[in-house]
């Protein structure tokens, strides 16, 4: 029964990540609910996030919804931040990191709902600021790797708030999750590796990969305005629920 639950959870979460990028945070909570340690849960989750990032961003790239140059700059910052985040997970109280994460997600979701769509304009555009892009990557990478959020749940709404079109933001966030996932998965695997965990890892990755592939293919058929609103409402609802139940 446990293996069936793992297969189903990874398939569904993978599909949601492929469509809108904001479901990854469910995996650590799911694994902890099965009785696994925090390190085991995060090791399995971040390994899945690497796979979803590779598959999802490749699909978004095919559909011209990934700015590779900007995503790489963001990813370099995230790589450094993720290394620090694994260390922070061992130092900071878990509740403190989660509070920061959900507060940022809440504010980002509200900002998306309030922000008017603009195809052009003279407002702030994050892609024009290299240092701020690196800093954004570092901060989000640290928070995500320390809390188990994966990346897109925090990065994607922030990018939309900072002027990136929603589908482009999903593609960039998926690409960025690879940079976050590699040091995070390595760090948590070193703390929790066992033969049984390896078997579970292989099964979960197979199901997760199928889900992401299906979701990213379906995303191009979803109306951008509807997707933006769904992401914003989902972000606000998730953040409010998590803050209320902390």
N, C-alpha and C positions, 0 to 999 in steps of 0.2 A: 504493500500500500504506500509506503514511504517513497519508493522509487517512482510510482505512478504520480504522486503529488509533485515530486521534483520535476518530472518530465512536463507535466501540465503547467506548472508555475513558470518554468523557463520558456515554454512555447508561448504562453499568453503575454508574459512580460516582454519577451523579445519582439512580438508583434507590435505591442504598444510603443516600444522604443523606436522601432522602425518607422512608425507613423508620425509620432510627435515628440519622441525623445524624453519623456518625463516619467517613465514608470520604473526605472532602475532601482530606486530607493526601496521598492517593495521586496526585492530579493534578500537583503540582509535580515529584514524583519521576519521573512518567511523561514529562513534557515534557523534563526534563533528560536522561532516558534517550534521547530522540530527538535529542539534540545541541544543544538550545536553551540560551541563556544563562539565568542565574538570574533576571534581570530580566524576560525574555520569558516564562519559565515562570510566574513569580508574577503577571505581568500577565494572562495567559490564565486562570490558576486563580482569582484573586480576582474577575475579571469573571464567571466561572461561579458563584462563591459568592454574588454579588449576586443573580443570577437564581434560583438554588436557594433562597435566603433568601426572596425575594418569593413565588415559587410555593408553596414548602413551607409557609411560615408562614400564607399565605392558606388553604390546605387545612386546616391544623391549627386555624385560627381558626373555620372553618366547623363543625368538630366539637367546638368549645368546649375545645380543648386549647392555648389561647394566652392567657396573662394579659397583655393589651396594656399595661396601666399599668406593671406590674413590668418587662416586657420593654423598654419605652421608657426607663425609668430606667437599666436595665442598659446599653441601647444608647447612651445619652448618654455614659456612662463609657467604653464601648468605642470610640466615635468619637474621643474625645480620646486614648485609649491607642493606637489604630491609627495616628494621625498620628505619634505618638512612635515607634511600632514601625517605620515605614518609615525613619525617621532612624536608628534603632538598627541596622537591617539594613546600613547603610553604615558603621557604627562598630564594633559588636561582632563577634567571631569567630562565624561561622555555627555552629560546633560547640557553642559556649557556649549559644546560644539554643535549639538543638535538645535539648541535655542537659536544660535546664530544662523544656522542653515535655514530653518523654517521662517525666521523673521525676514531674511533676504528674499526667499521664495515668495512670501506673502506680498512684500512691497513690489517685487518685480511683476507679479500677476496683476496687482492693482494698477501699476503703471501701464501695462499693456492694454488694459481695458479702457483707461482714460486717454491714451495716446492716439491721436488721429493719424490715419494712414497718410504717408507722404511719399510720392515717387521722387520728388526732388525738393530741395530747400537748402537753407543756410544754417540749419541747426547743427548741433554737435553730432559728428559721425566718428565712431570709434576707429574705423579702418584708416583714418587719416592720422592717427596718433600711435606711433610705434611703441614708445615707452609705456604709455597707458595700457596698450594691448598686452604687453609683457606683464605689467603689474596686475591687470585683471586676471590673466592666466594664473599667475602665482597665487593670488588670494583665493580664487575659486578652486584651484587644484589642491591647496592645503585644506580648505574646509571640506571638500568632497572626499578626499582620501582619508581624512581623519574620522569622518562621520559615516562613510559608506554610501554616500548619495550617488556615486558613479560619475556625475558630471553634467549631463544634459538637463537634469531637473533644476539645476542652479544656473548653468551657463546659458541655456537656450532662452529663458525669459529675460535674462539680463541683456543678451544680444538684441532681442527684439526691442527692448526698451531703449537701447543705444542706436537704433536706426537700421538694424539689419532686417531684411524681409524675412517673414516667418519660415518659409521653406529653406532658405539659405541658412537661417539661424539653426535649424534642426540639423542640417548637413554639417555645419561647422562644429556644433556641439558634439555630434557623434564622432567626428574626426578628433576633436579635442579629448574625448574620453579615452582614446588609445594612449595618449600621452600621460593622462592621469592613471590609467589602469595598469600600465607596465610596472612602474615602481611600487604602486600600492599592492598589486597581486603578488609581486616578488617578496615584498616585506612581510605580508601576512602568511604567505605559503611557508616561508622560512620558520615562522613561529608555530605552525600548526600541521606540517606535512605528515601524512601517514598513508600506508597502502590503501586503506578504505576510503580516504579522502580523494585519492587519485582516481579510483573507480567512479566515485560520485562526480568528480570533476568532468570526466570524459562524457558521461551520460548527460549531465546538465548542459555542457557546451554544445552537444549535438542538437538537443531540443531548442536551445536558445538561438543557435544559428539559423535553424529553419524558421523560427518565429520572426526574427529580424528580417530575413530575406522576404518573407511574405508581406510584412508590414511596410517595408521601404518601397516595395513594388506598388502597394496600394496607395501610398501617400500622394503620388502624382495625380490621383483621381479625386483627391479631397480639395474642396474649395478653400483657397488661402484665407479668406476672411473668416470662414467658419472654423478653420483649423486654428487661427489665431485666437478666436474667442474661446474655443474649447480648451486650448492650452492655458489661457489666462484664468478661466473659471476653474479648471482643474488645479492649477497652481495655488490659487487662493483657497480652494476647498481643502486641499491636502495640507497646506500650511496651517490653516485654522484648526483642522482636526488634530494634527500632531501637537500644536501648541496647547490645545485644550486638554489633551490627554497626557501631557508630560508630567 
